[in-house]
Amino acid sequence: MEQKPIQREEYAVVLDFLPNGYPEDLTPSHRKSPVIQALGKKHFSLLELTAKKDVFLQPYEEIYVGENRRDKVQHVIGRLAVEKLTEAAKKELEFVIKDIIKKNETQFVEFFNTAQPLTTRMHQLELLPGLGKKHMWEIIEKREEKRFESFHDLRERVRLMPDPEKIIMKRILAEINGGEKHNVFVDSPPRTSE
């Protein structure tokens, strides 16, 4: 089976900043680098980064992590397994995801307008928690009449529709935690052990 290439992130949101590195790291303190745990804004990749000298970051701060000159990030260490998140980062994760969804509502509404079948028995819409066959068929029927324009429009036109923001957030969290057969929103997370 052909694997899709890992998608690179351009921007990320800080989940936690450890100015003195990881506490459990036994490296002498003068040799430790400041560590950033962040979530990519486009592919929801968990990232581990080192900060430039004399940079101090706050949770929710947006930082550039792309290929060009970075002002706050020294080095992208790599992808981070969810198990390696600090307690502080775990607590911020849900809030950061909610914020990204809210700020990119159009992109997520477009998912409801364009979602396709995965197999003859399973549709992408059914991967969202709380959406079954009835919701799926109603969404498909309503989007053929007129494309959805917002989460509000979706809730108004689809009977008993669960909160779209909440179900997308739950799906993204499930994908970040791994174990999902199909990832819709998250670039596949790294595996901690093979």
Stockholm file with secondary structure:
# STOCKHOLM 1.0

chainA/1-194         MEQKPIQREEYAVVLDFLPNGYPEDLTPSHRKSPVIQALGKKHFSLLELTAKKDVFLQPYEEIYVGENRRDKVQHVIGRLAVEKLTEAAKKELEFVIKDIIKKNETQFVEFFNTAQPLTTRMHQLELLPGLGKKHMWEIIEKREEKRFESFHDLRERVRLMPDPEKIIMKRILAEINGGEKHNVFVDSPPRTSE
#=GR chainA/1-194 SS CCCCCCCCCSEEEEEEEETTCCTTCCSCGGGCCCEEEEEETTTCCEEEEEECTTCCCCTTCEEECSSSCCSSEEEEEEECCGGGSCHHHHHHHHHHHHHHHHHTHHHHHHHHHHCCBSSSSCBGGGGSTTCCHHHHHHHHHHHHHSCCCSHHHHHHHSTTCCCHHHHHHHHHHHHHTSCCSSCSSSCCCCCSCC
#=GC SS_cons         CCCCCCCCCSEEEEEEEETTCCTTCCSCGGGCCCEEEEEETTTCCEEEEEECTTCCCCTTCEEECSSSCCSSEEEEEEECCGGGSCHHHHHHHHHHHHHHHHHTHHHHHHHHHHCCBSSSSCBGGGGSTTCCHHHHHHHHHHHHHSCCCSHHHHHHHSTTCCCHHHHHHHHHHHHHTSCCSSCSSSCCCCCSCC
//
